[in-house]
Amino acid sequence: MVVRMRHTRAHTANRRSHHALKAANLVACKNCNAMKTPHRVCDACGYYRGQKVLTIKAKVQ
């Protein structure tokens, strides 16, 4: 197929205005106060909604 009407730069830029990356939303863990993404298990302590869900081993350095 051949493009019959070319989109202007402004039209293309308006369409791409929603393509920007957004900053990650972080909240403090209620158990250890580490920053984590909402609705996820805390990577630092393994708690989710006040219950121990994961067993976290020591980090390898």
N, CA, C and O atoms as CSV, one atom per row, in Angstrom:
chain,resi,resn,atom,element,x,y,z
A,1,MET,N,N,0.832,-1.185,0.000
A,1,MET,CA,C,0.000,0.000,0.000
A,1,MET,C,C,0.874,1.245,0.000
A,1,MET,O,O,1.989,1.250,0.521
A,2,VAL,N,N,0.351,2.265,-0.581
A,2,VAL,CA,C,1.054,3.528,-0.673
A,2,VAL,C,C,0.350,4.544,0.226
A,2,VAL,O,O,-0.879,4.606,0.262
A,3,VAL,N,N,1.141,5.338,0.949
A,3,VAL,CA,C,0.578,6.372,1.799
A,3,VAL,C,C,0.081,7.499,0.903
A,3,VAL,O,O,0.854,8.081,0.142
A,4,ARG,N,N,-1.197,7.801,0.995
A,4,ARG,CA,C,-1.777,8.806,0.109
A,4,ARG,C,C,-1.655,10.201,0.695
A,4,ARG,O,O,-1.403,11.164,-0.029
A,5,MET,N,N,-1.835,10.312,2.020
A,5,MET,CA,C,-1.723,11.621,2.663
A,5,MET,C,C,-0.661,11.503,3.744
A,5,MET,O,O,-0.772,10.682,4.654
A,6,ARG,N,N,0.348,12.314,3.636
A,6,ARG,CA,C,1.435,12.262,4.598
A,6,ARG,C,C,1.046,13.031,5.846
A,6,ARG,O,O,0.459,14.108,5.750
A,7,HIS,N,N,1.373,12.481,7.045
A,7,HIS,CA,C,1.110,13.180,8.298
A,7,HIS,C,C,2.184,14.230,8.525
A,7,HIS,O,O,3.365,13.985,8.276
A,8,THR,N,N,1.780,15.377,8.989
A,8,THR,CA,C,2.736,16.434,9.285
A,8,THR,C,C,3.513,16.095,10.556
A,8,THR,O,O,3.136,15.187,11.297
A,9,ARG,N,N,4.574,16.810,10.797
A,9,ARG,CA,C,5.375,16.585,12.005
A,9,ARG,C,C,4.554,16.852,13.255
A,9,ARG,O,O,4.688,16.146,14.254
A,10,ALA,N,N,3.712,17.862,13.200
A,10,ALA,CA,C,2.890,18.194,14.371
A,10,ALA,C,C,1.900,17.068,14.667
A,10,ALA,O,O,1.685,16.723,15.829
A,11,HIS,N,N,1.309,16.507,13.645
A,11,HIS,CA,C,0.354,15.414,13.846
A,11,HIS,C,C,1.064,14.197,14.450
A,11,HIS,O,O,0.535,13.548,15.352
A,12,THR,N,N,2.258,13.897,13.948
A,12,THR,CA,C,3.032,12.775,14.467
A,12,THR,C,C,3.458,13.030,15.907
A,12,THR,O,O,3.411,12.122,16.737
A,13,ALA,N,N,3.871,14.256,16.212
A,13,ALA,CA,C,4.306,14.591,17.566
A,13,ALA,C,C,3.145,14.517,18.551
A,13,ALA,O,O,3.327,14.096,19.694
A,14,ASN,N,N,1.946,14.925,18.113
A,14,ASN,CA,C,0.776,14.826,18.988
A,14,ASN,C,C,0.457,13.377,19.309
A,14,ASN,O,O,0.066,13.070,20.436
A,15,ARG,N,N,0.611,12.496,18.363
A,15,ARG,CA,C,0.348,11.083,18.592
A,15,ARG,C,C,1.391,10.493,19.544
A,15,ARG,O,O,1.068,9.638,20.369
A,16,ARG,N,N,2.627,10.946,19.432
A,16,ARG,CA,C,3.713,10.397,20.243
A,16,ARG,C,C,3.843,11.077,21.605
A,16,ARG,O,O,4.747,10.746,22.373
A,17,SER,N,N,2.969,12.005,21.911
A,17,SER,CA,C,3.081,12.732,23.173
A,17,SER,C,C,2.846,11.838,24.379
A,17,SER,O,O,3.230,12.198,25.492
A,18,HIS,N,N,2.222,10.679,24.183
A,18,HIS,CA,C,1.951,9.753,25.277
A,18,HIS,C,C,3.003,8.649,25.390
A,18,HIS,O,O,2.857,7.746,26.213
A,19,HIS,N,N,4.041,8.706,24.590
A,19,HIS,CA,C,5.054,7.641,24.572
A,19,HIS,C,C,6.161,7.840,25.600
A,19,HIS,O,O,7.051,6.996,25.701
A,20,ALA,N,N,6.135,8.917,26.355
A,20,ALA,CA,C,7.202,9.190,27.316
A,20,ALA,C,C,7.154,8.194,28.465
A,20,ALA,O,O,6.079,7.726,28.841
A,21,LEU,N,N,8.312,7.871,29.022
A,21,LEU,CA,C,8.396,6.975,30.164
A,21,LEU,C,C,7.986,7.717,31.424
A,21,LEU,O,O,8.283,8.901,31.580
A,22,LYS,N,N,7.311,7.026,32.313
A,22,LYS,CA,C,6.885,7.612,33.573
A,22,LYS,C,C,7.785,7.116,34.698
A,22,LYS,O,O,8.313,6.006,34.637
A,23,ALA,N,N,7.953,7.937,35.715
A,23,ALA,CA,C,8.767,7.549,36.866
A,23,ALA,C,C,8.066,6.444,37.644
A,23,ALA,O,O,6.838,6.403,37.717
A,24,ALA,N,N,8.855,5.556,38.220
A,24,ALA,CA,C,8.299,4.454,38.998
A,24,ALA,C,C,7.631,4.986,40.262
A,24,ALA,O,O,8.173,5.859,40.940
A,25,ASN,N,N,6.462,4.458,40.570
A,25,ASN,CA,C,5.737,4.853,41.776
A,25,ASN,C,C,6.234,3.978,42.923
A,25,ASN,O,O,6.104,2.755,42.872
A,26,LEU,N,N,6.798,4.592,43.947
A,26,LEU,CA,C,7.348,3.856,45.078
A,26,LEU,C,C,6.618,4.242,46.359
A,26,LEU,O,O,6.230,5.395,46.546
A,27,VAL,N,N,6.440,3.261,47.233
A,27,VAL,CA,C,5.846,3.490,48.545
A,27,VAL,C,C,6.752,2.848,49.593
A,27,VAL,O,O,7.551,1.967,49.275
A,28,ALA,N,N,6.625,3.288,50.828
A,28,ALA,CA,C,7.437,2.730,51.912
A,28,ALA,C,C,6.790,1.448,52.429
A,28,ALA,O,O,5.573,1.390,52.601
A,29,CYS,N,N,7.599,0.423,52.677
A,29,CYS,CA,C,7.122,-0.831,53.249
A,29,CYS,C,C,6.684,-0.567,54.690
A,29,CYS,O,O,7.384,0.119,55.435
A,30,LYS,N,N,5.546,-1.100,55.079
A,30,LYS,CA,C,5.036,-0.868,56.431
A,30,LYS,C,C,5.819,-1.651,57.483
A,30,LYS,O,O,5.759,-1.331,58.670
A,31,ASN,N,N,6.556,-2.684,57.044
A,31,ASN,CA,C,7.306,-3.504,57.987
A,31,ASN,C,C,8.722,-2.964,58.214
A,31,ASN,O,O,9.163,-2.832,59.356
A,32,CYS,N,N,9.434,-2.653,57.123
A,32,CYS,CA,C,10.835,-2.262,57.263
A,32,CYS,C,C,11.138,-0.861,56.729
A,32,CYS,O,O,12.286,-0.420,56.795
A,33,ASN,N,N,10.139,-0.153,56.204
A,33,ASN,CA,C,10.274,1.199,55.659
A,33,ASN,C,C,11.182,1.297,54.445
A,33,ASN,O,O,11.627,2.392,54.102
A,34,ALA,N,N,11.468,0.174,53.782
A,34,ALA,CA,C,12.223,0.206,52.535
A,34,ALA,C,C,11.282,0.617,51.406
A,34,ALA,O,O,10.085,0.336,51.461
A,35,MET,N,N,11.814,1.276,50.390
A,35,MET,CA,C,10.996,1.696,49.264
A,35,MET,C,C,10.728,0.499,48.347
A,35,MET,O,O,11.640,-0.257,48.012
A,36,LYS,N,N,9.458,0.340,47.946
A,36,LYS,CA,C,9.061,-0.773,47.096
A,36,LYS,C,C,7.930,-0.322,46.183
A,36,LYS,O,O,7.300,0.705,46.432
A,37,THR,N,N,7.672,-1.083,45.133
A,37,THR,CA,C,6.551,-0.772,44.261
A,37,THR,C,C,5.258,-1.231,44.929
A,37,THR,O,O,5.265,-2.247,45.623
A,38,PRO,N,N,4.159,-0.522,44.744
A,38,PRO,CA,C,2.919,-0.889,45.410
A,38,PRO,C,C,2.357,-2.209,44.901
A,38,PRO,O,O,2.558,-2.571,43.741
A,39,HIS,N,N,1.661,-2.918,45.760
A,39,HIS,CA,C,1.012,-4.201,45.454
A,39,HIS,C,C,2.013,-5.289,45.096
A,39,HIS,O,O,1.693,-6.195,44.327
A,40,ARG,N,N,3.226,-5.210,45.648
A,40,ARG,CA,C,4.259,-6.212,45.416
A,40,ARG,C,C,4.877,-6.608,46.758
A,40,ARG,O,O,4.804,-5.851,47.726
A,41,VAL,N,N,5.474,-7.776,46.811
A,41,VAL,CA,C,6.180,-8.224,48.010
A,41,VAL,C,C,7.434,-7.372,48.172
A,41,VAL,O,O,8.108,-7.059,47.190
A,42,CYS,N,N,7.741,-7.001,49.396
A,42,CYS,CA,C,8.941,-6.211,49.674
A,42,CYS,C,C,10.179,-7.064,49.428
A,42,CYS,O,O,10.280,-8.182,49.932
A,43,ASP,N,N,11.125,-6.529,48.647
A,43,ASP,CA,C,12.365,-7.252,48.359
A,43,ASP,C,C,13.290,-7.298,49.563
A,43,ASP,O,O,14.125,-8.196,49.667
A,44,ALA,N,N,13.154,-6.347,50.468
A,44,ALA,CA,C,14.061,-6.265,51.604
A,44,ALA,C,C,13.688,-7.235,52.726
A,44,ALA,O,O,14.561,-7.877,53.311
A,45,CYS,N,N,12.373,-7.340,53.027
A,45,CYS,CA,C,11.979,-8.159,54.183
A,45,CYS,C,C,11.073,-9.338,53.818
A,45,CYS,O,O,10.934,-10.263,54.617
A,46,GLY,N,N,10.456,-9.330,52.639
A,46,GLY,CA,C,9.614,-10.448,52.225
A,46,GLY,C,C,8.192,-10.394,52.747
A,46,GLY,O,O,7.485,-11.400,52.690
A,47,TYR,N,N,7.750,-9.254,53.254
A,47,TYR,CA,C,6.396,-9.118,53.776
A,47,TYR,C,C,5.468,-8.530,52.716
A,47,TYR,O,O,5.886,-7.717,51.890
A,48,TYR,N,N,4.208,-8.951,52.752
A,48,TYR,CA,C,3.169,-8.371,51.909
A,48,TYR,C,C,1.895,-8.265,52.724
A,48,TYR,O,O,1.384,-9.274,53.209
A,49,ARG,N,N,1.385,-7.076,52.880
A,49,ARG,CA,C,0.175,-6.784,53.647
A,49,ARG,C,C,0.235,-7.342,55.065
A,49,ARG,O,O,-0.751,-7.879,55.570
A,50,GLY,N,N,1.395,-7.211,55.704
A,50,GLY,CA,C,1.548,-7.601,57.092
A,50,GLY,C,C,1.829,-9.066,57.329
A,50,GLY,O,O,1.911,-9.486,58.483
A,51,GLN,N,N,1.982,-9.866,56.283
A,51,GLN,CA,C,2.261,-11.293,56.439
A,51,GLN,C,C,3.576,-11.648,55.765
A,51,GLN,O,O,3.909,-11.115,54.707
A,52,LYS,N,N,4.318,-12.554,56.389
A,52,LYS,CA,C,5.577,-13.032,55.817
A,52,LYS,C,C,5.262,-13.954,54.648
A,52,LYS,O,O,4.618,-14.987,54.828
A,53,VAL,N,N,5.714,-13.586,53.450
A,53,VAL,CA,C,5.403,-14.345,52.244
A,53,VAL,C,C,6.651,-15.025,51.685
A,53,VAL,O,O,6.587,-16.166,51.228
A,54,LEU,N,N,7.779,-14.329,51.723
A,54,LEU,CA,C,9.034,-14.862,51.204
A,54,LEU,C,C,10.087,-14.924,52.294
A,54,LEU,O,O,10.083,-14.120,53.227
A,55,THR,N,N,10.984,-15.882,52.168
A,55,THR,CA,C,12.147,-15.955,53.044
A,55,THR,C,C,13.316,-15.338,52.284
A,55,THR,O,O,13.742,-15.872,51.260
A,56,ILE,N,N,13.830,-14.234,52.771
A,56,ILE,CA,C,14.911,-13.518,52.116
A,56,ILE,C,C,16.234,-13.994,52.668
A,56,ILE,O,O,16.463,-13.961,53.878
A,57,LYS,N,N,17.112,-14.440,51.770
A,57,LYS,CA,C,18.467,-14.845,52.187
A,57,LYS,C,C,19.383,-13.644,52.104
A,57,LYS,O,O,19.026,-12.629,51.506
A,58,ALA,N,N,20.573,-13.747,52.704
A,58,ALA,CA,C,21.540,-12.643,52.684
A,58,ALA,C,C,21.994,-12.387,51.270
A,58,ALA,O,O,22.145,-13.320,50.481
A,59,LYS,N,N,22.217,-11.103,50.936
A,59,LYS,CA,C,22.657,-10.724,49.609
A,59,LYS,C,C,24.097,-11.130,49.396
A,59,LYS,O,O,24.916,-11.021,50.309
A,60,VAL,N,N,24.416,-11.598,48.204
A,60,VAL,CA,C,25.792,-11.967,47.846
A,60,VAL,C,C,26.489,-10.736,47.353
A,60,VAL,O,O,25.971,-10.028,46.490
A,61,GLN,N,N,27.688,-10.462,47.902
A,61,GLN,CA,C,28.437,-9.275,47.483
A,61,GLN,C,C,29.730,-9.638,46.839
A,61,GLN,O,O,30.485,-8.757,46.427
